[in-house]
Amino acid sequence: MRLKDTGIEHHFSQAVESLIGAADIRVRIKSAYLDFSPILVDEVPSDLGEKYNALLRDLTRMDGAGGKVEATLRAMDDAQCELLAMRIFELYELIHEMTTLDDYDADRASDLE
């Protein structure tokens, strides 16, 4: 199955869109999390699995009112939240690049047939 067919890029594209705006960074990150959290770790390409797993782990470290993500984000300062948002964007970039290469390879293979 091609990466494009999994929907992972779409989920992360939505997550990046959620990060854009004037709302508090914590609200934007929680929204982004809701966009990409349906993706299971084993659905992510193996070379990105650890980055994705670390992101999920770092977003759900704390327990508290409103759930793990809200409690974790409340415990972070703005600089930590900004770094977390950057990690989400970087993961999207890697997934997008892999999807683009996958499309290119598929097109090239069909040209050779």
N, C-alpha and C positions, 0 to 999 in steps of 0.2 A: 504494500500500500504506500502510495506517495504521501509525503508529509502534508501536502496541500489538502489532501482528502480527509485528514484527521480533524480539522477544525481548530487545531492548536493555535495557528497563526491568528485566526479570527478572534479567539478568546483574548489573546495578548494584545491585539490591535484595539479591542474594546477597553482593555485595562489601561492602555496608554492614553486613550481618549478620556478615561475617567480621571487620570492624573492631571489633566489640563483644566485650569480654571482658577477662580479666586477663593474657593472654599478653603477651609482649614485643611492643611496637608493630611491630617489624620483621617478626615472624612473622605478625601480623595483616594488615599491608600486603601481604606476599607472598601470603597466602591470598586477599586481596581482588583482587590482580592476576590470580591464576589464575582467579578468577570472571569478570572482565571482559575479559581479554586475548583470548578468542576473537572478540571484536567487531573487525571490520576498520574502519579509519578511514573508508572510503567508505560504510560502513553507518550511520554516525552522522549525524544531521541536519547539514546544511552549516554552520549557525550555531554548532554545538558541535564541529565537526571539529577546529578548531585547539586548543581546550582539551583534547580527548581526545588529539590527537597530542602536545601538549606534556606531558601526563601520562605517556604511554607513553615519550616521549623521556627525561623526568626520572627514570623508574624503571629505565632501561636504559643509563645513561651509562657505567658502569664495566664492565670485564672482570675476571673473577677466578674463584676456586674457587666452585663452586656455581652459577655462571651470572651473567649480567648483573644481574638483579634483586637477588640476594643480595649481590653485590659492591657495588652501588650503595647498598643499605640499610645495609650495614656501614660505609660511609664517611660516613653521615649521623649527626648527633647527634639526641637525642630531640626537640628543638624542630623540626628540619627534618622529621623523620618525622611529627610531629603536624600540621604544615602540609600535608604530602602527604596524610595521612588526611583532613584537612578538604577538600582539593581533590576527593578521590574522592567524599566526601559531597555537596559542592556540585554536582558533575556529576550525581550521582544525582537531586538535587532538581530540577535543570533538566530532566532527561529525564522525570522524573515529572510535572512541571508541563506539559511539552509533550504528554505522553501523555494527561493529563487533558483538556487543551484540545482535542486531536485527537478524543477520545471525545465531548466536548461538541459540537463542530462536526458530527461525524457524526450524532449523535442529533438535533441541531437541523435538519440538512438532511433527514433522513428525516421529521421532523415537518412540514416544509414541502411535501413531495411529495403 
